[in-house]
Amino acid sequence: MAPLDIEYFGRNADIANGASARRELAENASQPYKFAYARTALKYGLRVRGLVAGDSVLVPDFICESAIEPFDELGIEPLFYPIDPTLRPDWDAARLLIKPSAKALLVAHYFGQPQDICECLRFCEANGLDLIEDNAHGYGATYKGRLLGTFGKIGVSSPRKSFPISNGAYLYLADDVPIDLYELRLQPADSDTLLGKGKSLLRGLAPVAALLRYRRRLAEYRRRVRQSPPPYDSQDAFRSTRMPQDYGMDEANHVFLARQNLAEAADKRRAIYELWLGWAISHGLAPVFPRLSPGAAPLVFPAFAASRESRNDWFIRGHRAGIDMHSWPTLPRVIVEGNGGAMRSWERLVCFPIHQGMDERALESRLTRI
Ligand SMILES: Cc1ncc(COP(=O)(O)O)c(C=O)c1O
């Protein structure tokens, strides 16, 4: 077995923006507003819509903890509603949770597959709620030709998850209301120190870069052969600490994103998704989305294994084959403790990687090794 090409099959793509470039905050005079993280974008969106402590928002129970941070920070109560096996809201259950303090419904376009926007808007209209679109997974995805995130009163995306940039998230607002962004700062990075600048200059030299790449591949190869996969079967292993400050997007990242052809990137992602789909069905996995919506921009290929044990077995097989198969999400603690439907979904869900840098033929041949 040769050292593996981790950039294509893992999640560790090289950061695209030059770390040695002078860093500055992205210009933020107009929409979409730019942040380092979607959670911060959501926090500013909630604030600018006038939501305050004591208000509540319907939020899916199958969600990562970081998406809940803004609610905690602002004292807004999340009313967790369940989702069905196709990751669509259970509307009847959601309706029963509505109370006078409920101001909005948040829907997640899981893994870049659009929710049925018309259905969401109908529910919101009937119940006097604002729609919030969490499109953290599907930057560049569209619904009926229009960018996801732009249908709700608030929409957020997190292109840092789909492109190799150090940070980057957008906030879309339906109404052009004044927004106060003076608290945003640049997130400290290694490249800010003199030592960091020296290191990144060295790393930029072609022979040094080649050597580092080789060393990384070798280390990755040894890790895969000798060690166990990352602890994807744990709800605690990847729990992160809160952001200490509200961070803005680096201007270099915004410039990088502005240069991308989003339609082409989504096409490529859908092509890789189809590859995974055929392979997964023939291996007894149940795809979460047997059919992609035409405008989807899939972040990963998600599928359900038959049991928690067989899901864990896929993590091991992927690890050995050099393909990073992983779980999702790190659920809010209260959902883990409730040990209900969201936990049952998490226990069986496997995410298979998609990246527009992937070579489809190479992936096909790699799949034969699993
Ligand atoms: C559905 C969803 N929403 C929001 C977020 C938060 O995004 P960010 O990490 O950019 O703050 C995540 C993070 O993984 C997520 O999965």
The ligand as a Gaussian input file, in Angstrom:
#p B3LYP/6-31G(d) Opt

LIG

0 1
 C      -26.036000      22.967000      10.199000
 C      -24.952000      23.856000      10.745000
 N      -25.244000      25.142000      10.995000
 C      -24.318000      25.991000      11.474000
 C      -23.038000      25.577000      11.735000
 C      -22.028000      26.547000      12.261000
 O      -21.151000      26.887000      11.209000
 P      -19.778000      27.587000      11.556000
 O      -18.859000      26.493000      12.018000
 O      -19.311000      28.232000      10.281000
 O      -20.069000      28.560000      12.625000
 C      -22.697000      24.248000      11.517000
 C      -21.343000      23.769000      11.844000
 O      -20.918000      22.703000      11.517000
 C      -23.667000      23.369000      10.982000
 O      -23.378000      22.078000      10.742000

